[in-house]
Amino acid sequence: MGFVLICAVLLFGKWAWAEWQAHQSTQAELAQLTAVDKHIARELNTLTSESQDRVAKFASASLDALTARINAIDQETRSKQLDRQKASAIGPVLKGQPIVAHQWDGMRLDAEIYLLNAERQHLEELRLRLQATQSAQARRAELERLRLVHQGLYTQWQAAKREREAMEQAHPVACRLGISGIGSAEYQQCEQLRGLQAQLQAENRRAAEDYQRQNALAQAIQPLPPLAAFAPRQGNIDALLAPLRDRKASLQDQRAGNWFSRLSQPLQDVLPTALFILLSAIFAPLGIKALFYFVLAPLAARRPPVRLLPDSLGEVALESHLSAVSREVTVDAAHELLLHPDFLQSASIAGQTDTCWLLNRRFPLTSLASGMVALTRIRTTAPATYVVSATQDAHSEIGVLVLPTGAALVMQPHNLVGVLQQRGEPVRITSHWRLGSLHAWLTLQLRYLAFHGPAQLIVQGCRGVRVEPAATGRSVSQAATIAFNANLGYSTRRCETFIAYVRGKQALLNDSFQGDKGFYVYEEMPHSSQRDRGPARWLQGLADSVLKVFGI
């Protein structure tokens, strides 16, 4: 099985390398031909425009001027035809084969020669029409001149033909096959005579056409219709450049069938968008964090603190001044204990136990969202001791917060595991919204829940629970805050360094508390679940943010 897999990998690698090389070759040749096509088209457009401008200037020129320009065109055409013969010596364009520089130079020369011939034909028409307006004697004289020109060209063609035939008879093998060596003097002389003969034949054909047109003019009785404006046919030029464009089309078909081309084209289409998304993913969070750190957080720090119940008593105490893995809670006949079932480690058999479905009936959704539902309610007729412990979490410790009458403690119920309250008098909870506070919006806590004494609130905290006085001002990590007295001024403070915030080592804001009397409660360290990673952590964070808006 391993051998088969190795062979398959090698075959796939060989195929992929061949596809890649074909893709690279096709891309390079296609880019070259596209550039050449654009360059030739640009040159031909310039030549066409120049030719039209020249013809327009000769519309009212004299016979001498027209003749001089026609002679100049003939001379330029001969020069380009000689250059074209040199380009033809490289070989014809073969279908499916790459086109070399000499071949596309030949196509360009063909198009330029066509433009010159088209210009000459139009100027000759102008000249013939100008001559047609002259006297009959001038027409006959011009007809005779054209006949002599035609006859002279034919005589020259016959002389070139006789000379070539004599050379072929004298050197039959060298002239036809070049056995004496490619490029021998006899072979080169025969080739020159063939080129001269072809050139004279073309000029003789044009002279015959000129003679026929002049003969028609000389015999015409009615005036000729106006001559249309000079405009070379683009279709003829396109036909001359057809081999180049056919090769481009063939390369495009090859590229469409190549697997690398199929993959690279969609990739190129989505690459700008993907690059934009990547850069946004990299720099957008940095920009948002910079906005929060340098603009919003300092602005919030200058806003007045939130004071929910300034007239309440700023008192709360941690029973025994410390927390522990397990705590004993004593329940007498005047009180009842509401406890989350997971935290009841041991219980006296003397008490009465039943289920309390909600922590507070006035806040059913809050009780449900914080998990304080289906609580164990314990009542006794005589004092009994119950042990409360975080049986599901080895890092949590239990603390009992003693809240006297008149005191109020702001806390989120998710840290609450139980309440020791008077029978028939459930702990009073009040709700406070602060929609106009920038501190509330930055921390995403728009509602605060205040627990009023007398009551004992049983809370859990990772590695322990601490209670400290606010005094002239204290700050603590938001992730560690459990509760604070409602008479304190609550605000936010920016973390110390921007780099630690960007790297995720510190949260943007810390909770700050101010007041002459009052305490705040926090856990020794944020719970380990807050450092989890992955989709579960993301969903948990989203749910926590939503619950935090409502103070839960």
N, C-alpha and C positions, 0 to 999 in steps of 0.2 A: 504493500500500500504506500509506503514511504517512497519507494522507487518511482511509482506511478505519479505521485504528487510532485516529485522533483522534476520528472520529465515534463509534466504539465506546466510547471512554473517556468522551465527553460523555454518551452515552446511559446508560452504566452509572452515572455520577455523578448524573444526573437521577433515575434509578430509586432509587439508594441514598438520595438526599436525601428523596425521597417516602416511602420505607420508614421512614426515621429519624423524619420528622415524624409519620407515622401511629403509629409505636411510642410516641413521646413523648405524643401526644394520648391514645392508648388507655391508657397507663400512668397519666396524670394523672386521667382520668375514672374509671378502675377503682379507683384509690386513694380518690378522693372518694366513690364509691358504696359501697365497702367500709366506709369510716368511717361514712357515713350509716346503712348497714344495721346496723352494730354499735350505733350510738347509738340508733336507733329500737328495736332488739331489747332493748337494756338498759332503755330507758324503759318499754317494754311489759311487760317482766318485773317491773319495780318496780310498775307500775300493777296488774298481775295479782295480785301478792302482797298489795298494799294492799287490793285489792278483796276477795280471799279472806278477809283478816283482818277487814274490816268485816262481811262476810256472816256470818262465824262469830260475831261479837258480837251480831248481830241474830237469831240462832237462837232465843233465848228472849225477844225484845223484845215490847213491847206493840203493839197495833194502831196507836196514835197514833205511836209511834216509827217503825214500819215505813212508815206513810203519809207522815210527814215526810221520811224518807229517800228514798222513791220520788219525792216532789214535788221534792226537791233534785236527784235524778238527772235528772228531766225538764227542770228549768231549766238544768242544766249541759249536757245534750244539745242543747237549743235553741241555746245559745251556741256550741257547737262546730259545729253544723250551719250557722250563719251564717258562721263562719270558713271552713268547708269550701266554701260557695258562692263566697266571695271567691277561694279557691285554684282553683276550677273555672273562673273567668273567664279564667285564663291560657291554657287550652286543654288538651285531653286528651293523654295520653301516647301518642305515636306509636311504633310498633314500629320499632326500628332507629335512632331519634333520641335524642340526649342528653336526660337528665332534668334539668330545672332545679329550683332550690330550692323554688319554690312547689308543684311537682308532688309532690316527696317529702314536703312538709309536708301536702299533701292526703292522701297515703297514710297518714301517721301519724295524722291526724285521723280517717280512716275506721276505723283500728284502735282508736283511743281510744273512738270512738262505739260500735263493736261491743262493747267491754268494758263500757261503761256500760249498753248495752241488755241484755247478758247478766246483769249484776248486777241491773238492774231486774226482769228476768223472774224471776230466782230470788227476789228479795225479794217480788215480787207473788205468787209461788207460796206463799211463807211466809205472807203476809198472808191469802191466800185459804184456806189450810189452817187458819190460826188462826180465821178467821171461820167455817170449817166446823164447828169445835168449839162454836160458840155456838148460841144458840137458833134455831129455824126462822124466828121473826119477824125476828131480826137478819139472818138470811141473806136473807130476802125484802126487807128494807129496803136491804141492801147491793146486792142485785140491781137494785132500783129506782133506787138512786143511780147505779149503773153504766149503767143504761139512759138515765137523764137526761143523764149525761155524754156517752154515745155520741150521743144525740139532739142535744145542744147542739153538739158538735163537727161533726156532720153539718150542722146549721143554719148554723154559721159557715162551713163549707166551701161550702155553697150560696150564701151571701151573697158570699163572695169570688169565687166563680165568676161570679155575676151581675154583680158590679162589674167583673171583668176582661172579660167579654163586652161589657158596655156601653162600656168603654174601647176595646176593639178595634173596635166598630161606629162609635164616634165618631172614632177615629184608626186606621183599618185599616192604612195603609201604615207609619206611624211605629211602631206597636206590633209589626208583624211584621218589617219590614225595617230600620227605623231610618233612613229616608231623611232625616228631619229632622235627622239627625246622630246618630252613635253617641254614646250617653250623653245624649240629649235627655230632658227631664222625662217626656214621655209614654212613651218606651221604658223608662226606669228604673222608672216606676210600674207598667207592665205586667209587667216582670220581677219586681218585688217581689210583685205579686199572684200571679204564677205560683209563686214560692217559698213564699208564705204558703199557697197552695192545696195545694202538695205536702206542706208540713209538717202542715197540718190533716188531709190525707188519711192520712198516716202515723199521726198521733195517733188519728184516728178508727178506723183499723184496729186499733191496740193496744187502744182502748176496746172495740171489738167482741170482740176476743179475751178481754179481761178479763170482759166480760159473758157470753160463752159458758162460760168456766171457772166463773164464779160460778153460772151457771144449772145447770151439771153438778153442782156441789157442793150446790146447793139441792135438787136432785132425787135426789141420791145417798142410798142407804140404807146401804151398807156403808162403813166408815171407809176413808180413803185410805191407801195404803202409805207408809212413811217416805220422806222426800225425800232424794235423794242429795246428797252434798257438792257445793258449788259449785266448778265447774272449767270455765273457758272453753275452748272447743275451739281448740287451736293450729292446726289445719288451716284454720279460718276466717280466723285472723289471717294465716297464710301466704298464703292466697289474696288477701287485700287488699294484701299487699306483693309479689305476684307480678310486676307490671310492673318494679319495681326489680330484683328478682333475675333476671328474664329478661334485662334489659339487662346485668347483670353477666355472665351466662353468654354473651351475645353478644359482649361485649368480650373475654372470655377466649378465645373461639373466634378472634376477630380477632387477638389477641396470639399465639395458637398458630400462626397462618398467616403471621405477620410474620417476615422473615428476621432482623431485629435481635433479636427476642425469642427466636428459636431459638438464636441464638449467645450472647445475654447470659445465658440461664438456665443452660446448662452452665458458662459462665464463672463465674457467681456460685457454682455448686456447688463448683468446684475452687479458687476464689480464696482461701479461708482456708488450704487445704493448700499452695497455691503460695506464699502469703505466708509461711507458717511455714517452708517449705523455703528460700525466699530469705533470710529472717532467719537461719535456721540456717547457711546457706552463708556468710553474712557474718560472724556473730558466733561461731559454733562454732569455726572455726579460730583466731580471736582469743583465745577462752577457753582453748582447748587450748594455744596458744602461751604465754599468760600462766601457765598451770599449770606448763608445763615450765620457763619462765624463772624464775619467782619461787618455785617449790616444789621441783621435782625436781632442777633443776640445782644450786641451793645445797646441797641434801641430798646429792647425789653428791659435790660438792666437799669435803664434810666426811668422806667415807669414805676409808679407807686406799687407796693406789695399788695397782695390779696389778703384781706382780713375778713373772714367769714362771720365770726361771732366775737367781736372785740370785747363784749361785756361778759363773756363766759369766764369761768374760773380756769386758770392755767395750771392745772394740777393733774398729774398721772404718775403712778409709781409702779415699778417692777417688783412684784412680790419676791421677797428674799433677796432682792437686788441682783438677781442673776437668773439666767435661763439654764435649762438642763435638757439632757436627752429625754428624760421623763419627769413629770411634775405631778405631785399629789394635789388634788383639789378636794376640799371638804365641802359637802353639801349638807345643810341642816333643814329643819322643817319649814323655815321661812323662805327658802330659796329653791331654785330648780336649775339644773344644768342641761343646756342644749349643746350637744357635742357631735361632731362628724364621726360616723361609725368607725372610720379607718384609724382614728386616733385614740380609741378606748382600748387601753392595754389590759387593765384589770379593774374589776368592779366588785363592790360589796353586794352580797346576795340579799341584803336586807332592804334595798331600795326597790322602788317601783319604776319599771322601764317601759316606755312606749315610744311611738313615732311622732315627731313634730315635722309636718311636711314642709313648712316654710320658716325661715328665720324671722321674717316679719311679714305680716299679711298685707301691709301697706306697700310693700315693695316685692311683689311676686317675681317679676322678671329679674330684678337685681339678685334675689335669693337664688333663682334658678341659674343665672349666668355665673355667679360666683361659686356655685357648687354647694351652697348652704341649703340643701333640700334633703328631705328624708332623714332628718337629724334624730339622733337618739336623745330622748328627754328622760331625765332621771330625777325622781322625787323621793324624798325619804321622810320618815316621821321622827328620826333621831339622826344626829350627826353621823355621817359615813364618809369614808375616804375613797377616792377613785383616782387611778393612775392614768394620766394622759401622756401619750408618746406618739411620735411619728413612726408608726410601724412599717410604712411603705418607703421611707427615705432615711438612709443611714446618716445623712449630713444635717438633717434638720434638728433643731432644738426647740423646746417649748418654753414660752414665757407667758406669765399671767400678769396682765396690766390691770391695776386697781384704779378705777375711775370714780372719784367721789361725787357727791351730789353737787350740781351746779357746774361741773366740768364737762367739757365736750372734746371729743377726740376725732379728728378727721383721718379717715383711713379707707383703703380699698379692701372690700370684703374678701378678696382672694387670699389674703394672709390670715384671715380669721378661721379658726378651727372649732371654737366653742364660746359660749357665753354663760356666765353664772349670774342669774338675775333673780329678782324677787318674784315669788309666785303671784300670778295674776297681774303682774305689772311688767310686761315685756320691755326690754331695753328700747328707749326711744331713739329713732333714727330720723334725721331731717336731711332734706335734699337742698342743695344750693347751686344755682347756675351762675356762671360768670362768663357770659358771651362777649362782654366788652373788654376783657383783659387780654393783653398781648401775652402775658405769662401763660394763660390758659390755652391760647391757640398754639404757642410754641411747644408746649408739653402735650398737646392734644387731650387735655383733661378739662372739659367744659363744665362738668358737673362734679360736685364734691358731696360726699356723704359724711355726716357728723353723727357720732354715737354719743349719747348723753348719759351721764351717771345718774344714780349710782348703778354700777355694774362692774363685773370683772370680765375682761376680754382675754380669751386664750388665743394666742397667736403663735405661729411657727416662723422660724428664721434660720437660714442656712448658717451653720457654725455658731449660732447663738443670736440672742436679741439684746440690744443695748438701749438704754434710755439716758439722754443727756439734756441738760438745760440749754435753752437757746441763748440766754444772756444777751450780750451786745450784738451777736450775729454768728451764726454757724452755717456751714454748708456740708452737704453729703451727697453722694452719688444718687441719682434718681432711681437707679435700679435697686438700691438697697433700702430706700425709704419705705417704712411701714405705716407710720402715722405721725401726727403732730397735733398739739392743742389748737383748737379753733380760734383762740384769741391772738395767736401769733401772726405776724406779717409774713406771708409766704411769697417768695419770688424766685427767680431763676438767675443763675450766674454762669457765665461762660467758662468752659474748661480752660486750663492754664495755657496749653500750647496747641497751635494749629496742626502741627505735624502729627501729634498723638491722636488728634481727632480725625484727621484724614486717614491715618493708618488703621483706625478702628480700635485703638488702644483705650480711648476714653470717649464717653458720650459727650455730645455738644454742651449739654446743660447739666448743672448740678442744682439740687434743691437748696434753697437758702431760707433760714428762719431768723426772725428778729422779734424781740419783745423782752420786757423786763422780767416777766414771769411766764413760764411756759416751757414745755419739753417736746422733744421730738424723739421718735422711736425708729430704729433701723436695724437691719440684720447685719451680721458681721461681714458677709460677702454675698454678692448676688448668687442666686441659685444656679447650679451647674447647667440646668436645662436651657438657660439663657445663652449658653455658649455653643449650643448644638449647631450643626450645619445641615444644608440640604433642603429639599422641598418641604419636608415636614416642619423644619424650623421657620421657613418663610411663611407657610400657612399659619403656624402658631403665632408668629409675629404680627401678621395681619389681623388675626382674631384678637390678640391682646390690644392692638391699637384701637380697634373698634370698641372693645369693652372699656378701655381707658377713657374714651370720650365721655362715657356715662359714669365715670368714677368707680368702675368695678374692677 
